[in-house]
Amino acid sequence: MKVAILGAAGRMGRMLCEMASSQGCEIAAKVDVVPGFDAGFGPGAEGVIDFSHHSAVPGAVAKAAELSVPYVLGTTGLSEDEQKCVDEAAAKIPVVQSGNYSLGVNVLLDLVRRAAEALGPGYDIEIAEMHHRRKKDAPSGTALMLAKAADVSGGAAFVNGRCGETGERPRGEIAIHALRGGGVIGDHTVVFAGERERVELVHRAQSREAFAEGAFRALFWAKGRKPGLYSMRDVLGLDAPR
Ligand SMILES: NC(=O)c1ccc[n+]([C@@H]2O[C@H](COP(=O)([O-])OP(=O)(O)OC[C@H]3O[C@@H](n4cnc5c(N)ncnc54)[C@H](O)[C@@H]3O)[C@@H](O)[C@H]2O)c1
């Protein structure tokens, strides 16, 4: 399968290009805004994997829809308008969108949902995420996915960190704390804090290959599927929320 890699000069993009042949793909285009890379992709591409920048997504996903090829979207931090463009394209082509393509995180999502259901509203939920110092958005897409998975009632208020006179912690709040530093690839901890005990569910990514491998798996899964917006839950057959 010939694939266009978006954000090809970036950390994820370089990994995807390196791994492509071992995953059964040829590179149709290495797209990036830096010199020496392709400015876009054309009919040679049979699929697209996008780990670039959110501003690039509307144009690229529309191009994929025009070419009728599947789109695997890993880029995070999309605005509402940018997300709308993805939703529109998903009416024409299969789009897989996930804030985290690792198998482990998708299993974690499943475990978080089950823990939240079993423990109930008496346990306060907090999420801590840590990424390398170069990450440009916060909180991570994965932390938001975990918060949604933990929000069993659908009514929780998501809070980004805390500062100053916060008052007592209200029930029904899920706070996300973003740590940044060094070369950390991606750590996520979900804490369920009761009065007498605490449960912590932790995932640590050790290599970007875990994301790249999942993205290739999503691309092959999406090939030939009917149009729609899919998640890794669909790809892996897991019953976890998006
Ligand atoms: N979903 C996942 O599993 C997952 C995993 C890792 C990273 N990410 C996300 O993927 C994205 C990239 O992450 P990274 O760590 O590789 O970042 P990075 O900054 O190393 O790479 C991003 C690349 O995109 C390029 N770029 C910027 N604007 C562009 C445009 N208009 N067109 C094409 N390319 C453009 C940049 O030049 C850069 O080379 C981020 O949004 C990150 O949060 C998602």
Ligand as a Chemical Component Dictionary entry (heavy atoms), coordinates in Angstrom:
data_LIG
# 
_chem_comp.id                   LIG 
_chem_comp.type                 NON-POLYMER 
_chem_comp.pdbx_formal_charge   0 
_chem_comp.three_letter_code    LIG 
# 
loop_
_chem_comp_atom.comp_id 
_chem_comp_atom.atom_id 
_chem_comp_atom.alt_atom_id 
_chem_comp_atom.type_symbol 
_chem_comp_atom.charge 
_chem_comp_atom.model_Cartn_x 
_chem_comp_atom.model_Cartn_y 
_chem_comp_atom.model_Cartn_z 
_chem_comp_atom.pdbx_ordinal 
LIG N1  N1  N 0  -2.198 9.999  18.276 1  
LIG C1  C1  C 0  -1.023 9.546  18.702 2  
LIG O1  O1  O 0  -0.831 8.363  19.007 3  
LIG C2  C2  C 0  0.122  10.532 18.769 4  
LIG C3  C3  C 0  1.399  10.127 19.190 5  
LIG C4  C4  C 0  2.433  11.061 19.133 6  
LIG C5  C5  C 0  2.180  12.353 18.684 7  
LIG N2  N2  N 1  0.915  12.695 18.311 8  
LIG C6  C6  C 0  0.583  14.021 17.759 9  
LIG O2  O2  O 0  1.114  14.085 16.431 10 
LIG C7  C7  C 0  1.509  15.417 16.132 11 
LIG C8  C8  C 0  2.971  15.433 15.746 12 
LIG O3  O3  O 0  3.753  15.003 16.838 13 
LIG P1  P1  P 0  5.371  15.007 16.774 14 
LIG O4  O4  O 0  5.824  14.687 18.150 15 
LIG O5  O5  O -1 5.860  14.178 15.639 16 
LIG O6  O6  O 0  5.618  16.561 16.471 17 
LIG P2  P2  P 0  6.812  17.256 15.673 18 
LIG O7  O7  O 0  6.722  18.699 16.030 19 
LIG O8  O8  O 0  8.097  16.530 15.906 20 
LIG O9  O9  O 0  6.423  17.030 14.149 21 
LIG C9  C9  C 0  5.399  17.697 13.505 22 
LIG C10 C10 C 0  5.821  17.917 12.070 23 
LIG O10 O10 O 0  4.711  18.488 11.362 24 
LIG C11 C11 C 0  5.246  19.453 10.477 25 
LIG N3  N3  N 0  4.219  20.386 10.053 26 
LIG C12 C12 C 0  3.818  21.549 10.638 27 
LIG N4  N4  N 0  2.878  22.154 9.878  28 
LIG C13 C13 C 0  2.678  21.348 8.816  29 
LIG C14 C14 C 0  1.836  21.440 7.673  30 
LIG N5  N5  N 0  1.020  22.488 7.486  31 
LIG N6  N6  N 0  1.894  20.432 6.771  32 
LIG C15 C15 C 0  2.723  19.373 6.937  33 
LIG N7  N7  N 0  3.548  19.248 7.995  34 
LIG C16 C16 C 0  3.532  20.227 8.913  35 
LIG C17 C17 C 0  6.372  20.112 11.237 36 
LIG O11 O11 O 0  7.283  20.784 10.378 37 
LIG C18 C18 C 0  7.003  18.898 11.923 38 
LIG O12 O12 O 0  8.029  18.320 11.139 39 
LIG C19 C19 C 0  1.162  16.230 17.387 40 
LIG O13 O13 O 0  -0.130 16.782 17.237 41 
LIG C20 C20 C 0  1.175  15.196 18.493 42 
LIG O14 O14 O 0  0.378  15.563 19.599 43 
LIG C21 C21 C 0  -0.109 11.807 18.346 44 
# 
loop_
_chem_comp_bond.comp_id 
_chem_comp_bond.atom_id_1 
_chem_comp_bond.atom_id_2 
_chem_comp_bond.value_order 
_chem_comp_bond.pdbx_ordinal 
LIG N1  C1  SING 1  
LIG C1  O1  DOUB 2  
LIG C1  C2  SING 3  
LIG C2  C3  SING 4  
LIG C2  C21 DOUB 5  
LIG C3  C4  DOUB 6  
LIG C4  C5  SING 7  
LIG C5  N2  DOUB 8  
LIG N2  C6  SING 9  
LIG N2  C21 SING 10 
LIG C6  O2  SING 11 
LIG C6  C20 SING 12 
LIG O2  C7  SING 13 
LIG C7  C8  SING 14 
LIG C7  C19 SING 15 
LIG C8  O3  SING 16 
LIG O3  P1  SING 17 
LIG P1  O4  DOUB 18 
LIG P1  O5  SING 19 
LIG P1  O6  SING 20 
LIG O6  P2  SING 21 
LIG P2  O7  DOUB 22 
LIG P2  O8  SING 23 
LIG P2  O9  SING 24 
LIG O9  C9  SING 25 
LIG C9  C10 SING 26 
LIG C10 O10 SING 27 
LIG C10 C18 SING 28 
LIG O10 C11 SING 29 
LIG C11 N3  SING 30 
LIG C11 C17 SING 31 
LIG N3  C12 SING 32 
LIG N3  C16 SING 33 
LIG C12 N4  DOUB 34 
LIG N4  C13 SING 35 
LIG C13 C14 SING 36 
LIG C13 C16 DOUB 37 
LIG C14 N5  SING 38 
LIG C14 N6  DOUB 39 
LIG N6  C15 SING 40 
LIG C15 N7  DOUB 41 
LIG N7  C16 SING 42 
LIG C17 O11 SING 43 
LIG C17 C18 SING 44 
LIG C18 O12 SING 45 
LIG C19 O13 SING 46 
LIG C19 C20 SING 47 
LIG C20 O14 SING 48 
# 
